[in-house]
Amino acid sequence: MNYLRLLCKLYRKKQMMKKSKEQVRTIENKLRKLLLYAYEHSAYYRETFEAAGITANQIDTAPLEQFPTLNKELLMEHYDEIVTDTNVKQSELRSFGEKSSDSMDRYLGKYHVVHSSGSTGVPRYFLYDEQAWEEVIISVICGALWELSFRDILKLLAKKPRILYIAATNGRYGGAMAVHDGIRGVRAEQRFLDIDTPLSKWLETVQEFRPNIIIGYTSAIKIFAELVETEKAVDKIERVVTCGEPLTPGMRHRIETVFRSPVINYYGASESLALGVEDNASDGMILFDDMNIIELLDGEMYITCLYNYAQPLIRYHVTDKLIPRKSNNGFQSVDVVLCREEDVLWFETENGREYLHPLSIEGLCVDGLLDYQFRKDSSHSFEMLAELSDITQSTNVKQAVTQQMKSVLEKNGLGDIAFTVRFVDKIFPDPQTGKKALIINGGI
């Protein structure tokens, strides 16, 4: 995508952000176009639509909730029948993803391939054709510069910003690929730091590159903030963009304080790299309703990606949890709990087996609590590993956390489960995925 084309698409995207709820809902046309395309080009969708009683002439009128849902098991089992290009084969795609070290390589010469981190099991691969990839890039750029007017965006880009990206970069991670192409598209300078890079190398890179925009996993930016405080290694930071992990209120405040700059929290997933953005905690996460239809059914999240025709995902179950909020514009506003299936804590109680879901414990907000992680140590007990911004606040933090957690446990029928708080120097990300797990089972 050339520079002028990118700017034109970015301008149109910014204009869409101003539209009313009624205007945004013109996505109905996008939905019907996608459903018809899937029916005509995917053997799986044709069969499942018809099994649900939906024929070709009913696609334009049948309510979305009448269409069948999809989950990761069905996706992997029927992958070759779901994709709309009969030349695409899951076995060959997996081989391509494992052998091709250059994320710029295209599968079959035309498809961008990203994979999940594998945190929920065997990594899945997702295809994006060139048109879908352009939509992703524009959304990534728009999200990173969310609160700026188009004029202010042009002023920022004219200064040729220096952008540092810190995350898992060794692989076909969608975030790294999209950020790379987005930065290149706006003609900014860029440097990548893999999360496994020794901190001494971080310092060398920062001192040599002098970034003024930072993008990366929340846990990585937390580490970077500590480095900045200790070494005074950077000049003025224009903005910080977090992604891939929860951004707690305490962590947001910490990052804003250290860098004295706006903090944008971008929301994407391998299934759809353009889901939403949060530029302040009070408004919540603003969903890109022009890109996806997101349904909340019995507390579960289902996504219909409106822009990806190569690998249609229609009513696809995602394990993240969304809590609706009142929206001040035409787009939905929610709180997001990024979770994995194994993040559920199961316990043995007097009344049988019960569980504690991340949704119940993700939103702890206590002054002085910088970061936290939960560790199950038996079928009757678990502990919080707590990182403090000031160790002198440990007594107050422990008291507040214990009180909040006691209330949560009672509410969830887990009043007899033992809970303790243990303070640690740092909460580290998983070395394989580069992301911080909210819940770990077993030893640390």
C-alpha positions as CSV (number, residue, x, y, z in Angstrom):
1,M,0.0,0.0,0.0
2,N,1.6,3.3,-1.1
3,Y,1.8,6.2,1.3
4,L,-1.0,8.4,-0.2
5,R,-3.4,5.4,-0.4
6,L,-2.7,4.7,3.3
7,L,-3.4,8.3,4.3
8,C,-6.7,8.3,2.3
9,K,-7.8,5.1,4.0
10,L,-6.7,6.4,7.4
11,Y,-8.7,9.6,6.8
12,R,-11.9,7.6,6.0
13,K,-11.3,5.4,9.1
14,K,-11.1,8.5,11.3
15,Q,-14.3,9.8,9.7
16,M,-16.0,6.5,10.5
17,M,-15.2,7.0,14.2
18,K,-17.4,10.1,14.3
19,K,-20.5,8.4,12.9
20,S,-23.6,7.8,14.9
21,K,-24.8,4.4,16.1
22,E,-27.3,4.3,13.3
23,Q,-24.7,5.0,10.7
24,V,-22.3,2.5,12.1
25,R,-25.0,-0.1,11.9
26,T,-24.9,0.1,8.1
27,I,-22.5,-2.9,8.6
28,E,-25.6,-5.0,8.0
29,N,-24.7,-4.9,4.3
30,K,-21.2,-6.1,5.0
31,L,-22.6,-8.9,7.1
32,R,-24.9,-10.2,4.4
33,K,-22.2,-9.9,1.7
34,L,-19.9,-12.0,3.9
35,L,-22.6,-14.6,4.7
36,L,-23.4,-15.1,1.0
37,Y,-19.7,-15.3,0.1
38,A,-19.1,-18.0,2.7
39,Y,-22.2,-20.0,1.6
40,E,-21.0,-19.9,-2.1
41,H,-17.3,-20.6,-1.5
42,S,-17.0,-22.7,1.6
43,A,-18.2,-26.2,1.7
44,Y,-18.4,-26.2,5.5
45,Y,-20.6,-23.1,5.7
46,R,-22.9,-24.2,2.9
47,E,-23.5,-27.5,4.7
48,T,-23.9,-26.0,8.2
49,F,-26.1,-23.2,7.0
50,E,-28.4,-25.6,5.3
51,A,-28.4,-27.9,8.3
52,A,-29.7,-24.9,10.3
53,G,-32.5,-24.4,7.7
54,I,-30.9,-21.5,5.9
55,T,-30.8,-21.6,2.1
56,A,-29.3,-19.2,-0.3
57,N,-32.4,-17.1,-0.7
58,Q,-32.8,-16.8,3.1
59,I,-29.3,-15.4,3.8
60,D,-30.3,-11.8,3.3
61,T,-33.1,-12.0,5.9
62,A,-32.2,-14.7,8.4
63,P,-31.2,-13.2,11.8
64,L,-27.6,-13.7,12.7
65,E,-28.5,-15.7,15.8
66,Q,-30.0,-18.4,13.5
67,F,-26.6,-19.1,11.9
68,P,-24.5,-21.9,13.5
69,T,-21.6,-21.0,15.8
70,L,-18.0,-22.1,15.4
71,N,-15.2,-22.9,17.9
72,K,-11.5,-23.7,17.7
73,E,-12.1,-27.5,17.6
74,L,-14.4,-27.3,14.7
75,L,-12.1,-24.8,12.9
76,M,-9.1,-27.2,13.2
77,E,-11.2,-30.3,12.3
78,H,-12.8,-28.7,9.2
79,Y,-10.2,-26.1,8.2
80,D,-9.9,-27.2,4.6
81,E,-13.6,-26.9,4.1
82,I,-14.0,-23.6,5.9
83,V,-11.4,-21.6,3.9
84,T,-12.7,-20.3,0.6
85,D,-9.7,-21.1,-1.5
86,T,-9.6,-24.8,-2.3
87,N,-5.8,-24.6,-2.8
88,V,-5.4,-23.9,0.9
89,K,-4.6,-27.0,3.0
90,Q,-4.1,-26.9,6.8
91,S,-1.3,-29.5,6.7
92,E,0.6,-27.5,4.1
93,L,-0.1,-24.2,5.9
94,R,1.2,-25.6,9.2
95,S,4.3,-26.8,7.4
96,F,4.7,-23.4,5.8
97,G,4.3,-21.6,9.1
98,E,6.9,-23.8,10.8
99,K,9.5,-23.7,8.0
100,S,9.2,-20.0,6.9
101,S,11.2,-17.8,9.2
102,D,10.5,-14.6,7.3
103,S,7.1,-13.2,8.2
104,M,7.1,-11.3,5.0
105,D,6.7,-14.5,3.0
106,R,3.3,-15.1,1.6
107,Y,1.6,-18.5,1.7
108,L,0.8,-19.4,-1.9
109,G,2.3,-16.1,-2.8
110,K,-0.7,-14.1,-1.6
111,Y,-1.8,-14.8,1.9
112,H,-0.5,-13.3,5.2
113,V,-0.3,-16.0,7.7
114,V,-0.4,-15.5,11.5
115,H,-0.6,-18.0,14.3
116,S,-2.0,-18.0,17.8
117,S,0.5,-18.0,20.6
118,G,-0.5,-21.6,21.4
119,S,-1.5,-20.6,25.0
120,T,-4.8,-22.4,24.5
121,G,-3.2,-25.6,23.0
122,V,-1.9,-26.3,19.5
123,P,-1.2,-23.1,17.6
124,R,-3.9,-22.3,15.0
125,Y,-3.1,-20.5,11.7
126,F,-5.2,-17.6,10.3
127,L,-5.2,-16.4,6.7
128,Y,-5.5,-12.7,5.6
129,D,-5.6,-11.8,2.0
130,E,-4.2,-8.5,0.9
131,Q,-7.4,-6.5,1.2
132,A,-8.1,-7.9,4.7
133,W,-4.5,-7.1,5.7
134,E,-4.8,-3.5,4.5
135,E,-7.9,-3.2,6.7
136,V,-5.9,-4.5,9.7
137,I,-3.0,-2.1,9.1
138,I,-5.3,0.9,8.9
139,S,-7.0,-0.1,12.1
140,V,-3.7,-0.7,13.9
141,I,-2.5,2.8,12.9
142,C,-5.8,4.4,13.7
143,G,-5.9,2.7,17.1
144,A,-2.3,3.7,18.0
145,L,-3.2,7.3,17.2
146,W,-6.7,7.1,18.4
147,E,-7.4,10.4,20.1
148,L,-5.5,12.5,17.6
149,S,-7.2,14.5,14.8
150,F,-6.2,13.7,11.3
151,R,-4.3,17.0,11.1
152,D,-2.4,16.1,14.3
153,I,-1.6,12.7,12.8
154,L,-0.1,14.3,9.8
155,K,2.0,16.5,12.0
156,L,3.2,13.6,14.0
157,L,4.1,11.5,10.9
158,A,5.9,14.5,9.3
159,K,8.4,14.3,12.2
160,K,9.3,10.7,11.2
161,P,8.7,9.1,14.6
162,R,11.1,6.4,16.0
163,I,9.0,3.5,17.1
164,L,10.2,0.7,19.4
165,Y,8.2,-2.5,19.6
166,I,8.8,-4.9,22.5
167,A,7.1,-8.3,22.4
168,A,7.4,-11.8,21.1
169,T,8.8,-11.2,17.6
170,N,10.3,-14.6,16.7
171,G,7.4,-16.1,14.8
172,R,4.3,-15.3,12.9
173,Y,2.7,-13.3,15.7
174,G,0.0,-11.2,14.2
175,G,0.7,-8.2,16.4
176,A,4.4,-8.0,15.4
177,M,3.6,-8.5,11.7
178,A,0.9,-5.8,11.7
179,V,3.0,-3.3,13.7
180,H,5.9,-3.9,11.3
181,D,3.8,-3.2,8.2
182,G,2.0,-0.3,9.8
183,I,5.2,1.4,10.8
184,R,6.7,0.9,7.4
185,G,3.5,2.2,5.8
186,V,3.7,5.5,7.6
187,R,7.4,5.8,6.8
188,A,8.5,5.9,10.4
189,E,11.7,4.4,11.8
190,Q,11.3,1.2,13.7
191,R,13.3,-1.2,15.9
192,F,12.1,-4.5,17.4
193,L,13.1,-6.0,20.7
194,D,12.1,-9.6,21.4
195,I,10.9,-10.2,24.9
196,D,13.7,-12.7,25.5
197,T,16.4,-10.2,24.7
198,P,18.7,-9.6,27.8
199,L,18.1,-6.3,29.5
200,S,21.6,-5.1,28.7
201,K,20.7,-5.3,25.1
202,W,17.5,-3.3,25.7
203,L,19.6,-0.5,27.1
204,E,22.0,-0.6,24.2
205,T,19.1,-0.5,21.7
206,V,17.3,2.4,23.6
207,Q,20.5,4.5,23.9
208,E,21.3,4.0,20.2
209,F,17.8,4.3,18.7
210,R,16.3,6.9,21.0
211,P,12.6,5.9,20.5
212,N,9.8,8.4,21.0
213,I,6.9,6.0,20.6
214,I,6.8,2.6,22.5
215,I,4.6,-0.3,21.5
216,G,4.5,-3.7,23.2
217,Y,3.1,-6.2,25.6
218,T,2.0,-4.6,28.9
219,S,4.5,-6.6,30.9
220,A,7.3,-5.7,28.5
221,I,6.5,-2.0,28.8
222,K,6.4,-2.3,32.5
223,I,10.0,-3.7,32.4
224,F,10.9,-0.9,30.0
225,A,9.5,1.7,32.4
226,E,11.6,0.4,35.2
227,L,14.7,0.6,32.9
228,V,13.8,4.2,32.0
229,E,13.5,5.2,35.7
230,T,16.8,3.6,36.6
231,E,18.9,4.6,33.6
232,K,17.2,7.8,32.4
233,A,17.8,6.3,29.0
234,V,15.2,8.0,26.8
235,D,14.1,11.4,25.7
236,K,10.5,12.6,25.6
237,I,8.1,9.7,24.8
238,E,5.2,10.9,22.5
239,R,2.9,8.0,23.3
240,V,2.8,4.4,24.6
241,V,0.7,1.6,23.1
242,T,0.1,-1.5,25.1
243,C,-1.4,-4.7,23.6
244,G,-1.7,-8.5,24.1
245,E,-2.3,-8.5,27.9
246,P,-4.6,-6.9,30.4
247,L,-3.8,-3.3,31.4
248,T,-4.9,-2.9,35.0
249,P,-5.7,0.6,36.4
250,G,-2.6,0.4,38.5
251,M,-0.4,-0.4,35.6
252,R,-1.9,2.3,33.4
253,H,-1.2,4.9,36.1
254,R,2.3,3.6,36.6
255,I,3.1,3.8,32.8
256,E,1.5,7.3,32.5
257,T,3.5,8.5,35.4
258,V,6.9,7.3,34.2
259,F,6.5,8.3,30.6
260,R,4.3,11.4,31.1
261,S,2.5,10.5,27.8
262,P,-0.8,9.1,26.6
263,V,-1.2,5.4,27.0
264,I,-3.3,3.6,24.3
265,N,-4.4,0.0,25.0
266,Y,-5.0,-1.8,21.7
267,Y,-7.2,-4.9,21.5
268,G,-6.6,-7.6,18.8
269,A,-6.4,-11.3,18.5
270,S,-5.2,-13.8,15.9
271,E,-8.8,-14.4,14.8
272,S,-9.2,-10.6,14.1
273,L,-6.2,-8.3,14.6
274,A,-8.6,-5.3,14.7
275,L,-11.0,-5.6,17.7
276,G,-10.8,-2.3,19.6
277,V,-8.9,0.4,21.5
278,E,-8.9,2.0,24.9
279,D,-7.4,5.5,25.4
280,N,-8.6,5.9,29.0
281,A,-9.9,3.7,31.7
282,S,-13.1,5.6,32.3
283,D,-14.5,5.0,28.8
284,G,-13.5,1.3,28.6
285,M,-12.5,-0.5,25.4
286,I,-14.2,0.9,22.3
287,L,-14.9,-1.9,19.9
288,F,-14.4,-1.6,16.1
289,D,-18.0,-2.3,15.2
290,D,-17.3,-1.5,11.6
291,M,-14.8,-4.4,11.4
292,N,-16.6,-7.1,13.5
293,I,-19.9,-8.1,14.9
294,I,-19.4,-9.2,18.5
295,E,-22.2,-11.0,20.3
296,L,-22.4,-11.7,24.0
297,L,-24.3,-14.9,24.7
298,D,-24.7,-16.3,28.2
299,G,-21.4,-14.5,29.1
300,E,-19.5,-15.9,26.2
301,M,-18.0,-13.9,23.3
302,Y,-18.7,-14.7,19.6
303,I,-17.1,-12.8,16.8
304,T,-18.0,-12.5,13.1
305,C,-15.1,-10.9,11.3
306,L,-16.6,-8.8,8.5
307,Y,-13.4,-8.1,6.5
308,N,-11.8,-11.5,6.1
309,Y,-13.1,-13.5,3.1
310,A,-10.2,-15.9,2.8
311,Q,-10.9,-17.6,6.1
312,P,-14.4,-16.5,7.2
313,L,-15.0,-16.7,10.9
314,I,-18.8,-16.5,11.5
315,R,-20.0,-16.5,15.1
316,Y,-16.6,-17.8,16.3
317,H,-16.3,-18.5,20.0
318,V,-13.5,-16.5,21.7
319,T,-12.4,-17.2,25.3
320,D,-12.1,-13.5,26.2
321,K,-14.8,-12.1,28.4
322,L,-16.5,-8.8,27.8
323,I,-18.5,-6.7,30.3
324,P,-20.8,-4.1,28.5
325,R,-20.5,-0.5,29.5
326,K,-22.5,2.6,28.5
327,S,-21.1,4.0,25.3
328,N,-20.7,7.7,24.5
329,N,-20.6,7.2,20.7
330,G,-21.8,4.9,18.0
331,F,-19.4,2.1,18.9
332,Q,-19.8,-0.4,21.7
333,S,-17.9,0.1,24.9
334,V,-16.8,-2.8,27.1
335,D,-14.4,-4.0,29.7
336,V,-12.2,-6.8,28.4
337,V,-10.9,-9.8,30.4
338,L,-8.2,-11.5,28.3
339,C,-8.3,-15.1,29.4
340,R,-7.3,-18.6,28.5
341,E,-9.2,-21.8,29.0
342,E,-6.6,-23.0,31.6
343,D,-7.0,-19.8,33.5
344,V,-10.0,-21.2,35.4
345,L,-9.1,-22.2,39.0
346,W,-10.9,-25.4,40.1
347,F,-11.3,-26.3,43.8
348,E,-12.7,-29.0,45.9
349,T,-15.3,-27.6,48.4
350,E,-17.6,-29.1,50.9
351,N,-20.3,-28.9,48.3
352,G,-18.3,-30.5,45.5
353,R,-16.1,-29.2,42.7
354,E,-16.3,-25.4,42.1
355,Y,-14.3,-23.0,40.0
356,L,-13.1,-19.4,40.1
357,H,-13.1,-17.6,36.8
358,P,-10.6,-14.8,35.8
359,L,-13.6,-12.6,35.3
360,S,-14.0,-12.6,39.1
361,I,-10.5,-11.6,39.9
362,E,-9.1,-9.6,36.9
363,G,-10.4,-6.2,38.0
364,L,-8.8,-5.9,41.5
365,C,-7.8,-2.2,42.0
366,V,-5.9,-1.4,45.1
367,D,-3.6,1.6,45.7
368,G,0.0,0.5,45.6
369,L,-0.7,-2.8,43.8
370,L,1.3,-2.6,40.6
371,D,0.9,-6.1,39.2
372,Y,-0.3,-9.5,40.3
373,Q,-0.7,-13.1,39.4
374,F,-2.5,-16.0,41.0
375,R,-1.0,-19.4,41.8
376,K,-3.0,-22.5,42.7
377,D,-1.0,-24.6,45.2
378,S,-3.7,-27.2,46.1
379,S,-7.3,-28.2,45.5
380,H,-8.2,-26.1,48.6
381,S,-5.9,-23.1,48.4
382,F,-4.3,-20.5,46.2
383,E,-2.2,-17.4,46.6
384,M,-1.7,-14.0,45.0
385,L,1.8,-13.0,43.9
386,A,1.8,-9.3,44.3
387,E,4.2,-6.7,43.0
388,L,4.1,-3.3,44.7
389,S,5.0,0.2,43.5
390,D,6.1,0.9,47.1
391,I,7.0,-1.9,49.5
392,T,6.1,0.3,52.5
393,Q,2.5,-0.1,51.5
394,S,2.6,-3.9,51.8
395,T,0.4,-4.0,55.0
396,N,-2.3,-1.8,53.5
397,V,-2.3,-3.6,50.2
398,K,-2.5,-7.0,51.9
399,Q,-5.4,-6.0,54.0
400,A,-7.3,-4.5,51.1
401,V,-6.7,-7.4,48.7
402,T,-7.6,-9.9,51.4
403,Q,-10.9,-8.1,52.1
404,Q,-11.8,-7.9,48.4
405,M,-10.8,-11.5,47.7
406,K,-12.8,-12.8,50.7
407,S,-15.9,-11.1,49.3
408,V,-15.2,-12.7,45.8
409,L,-14.8,-16.2,47.3
410,E,-18.0,-15.9,49.3
411,K,-19.9,-14.7,46.3
412,N,-18.6,-17.7,44.3
413,G,-19.4,-20.3,46.9
414,L,-15.7,-20.7,47.8
415,G,-15.7,-19.4,51.3
416,D,-13.8,-22.4,52.7
417,I,-10.9,-22.0,50.2
418,A,-7.7,-20.6,51.8
419,F,-6.2,-17.5,50.2
420,T,-2.8,-15.8,51.0
421,V,-0.8,-12.9,49.6
422,R,2.9,-13.2,48.8
423,F,4.9,-10.2,47.8
424,V,7.5,-10.7,45.0
425,D,10.0,-8.3,43.4
426,K,8.7,-8.8,39.8
427,I,6.0,-10.6,37.9
428,F,7.6,-12.0,34.8
429,P,6.0,-12.9,31.4
430,D,5.9,-16.5,30.1
431,P,9.2,-17.1,28.4
432,Q,7.5,-19.0,25.5
433,T,4.7,-16.5,24.6
434,G,6.2,-13.3,26.0
435,K,2.9,-12.7,27.8
436,K,2.0,-12.6,31.4
437,A,-0.4,-15.3,32.5
438,L,-3.0,-14.1,35.0
439,I,-3.1,-17.6,36.6
440,I,-0.5,-20.2,37.0
441,N,-1.0,-23.7,38.4
442,G,1.7,-25.4,40.5
443,G,5.1,-24.1,41.6
444,I,6.6,-20.8,40.5
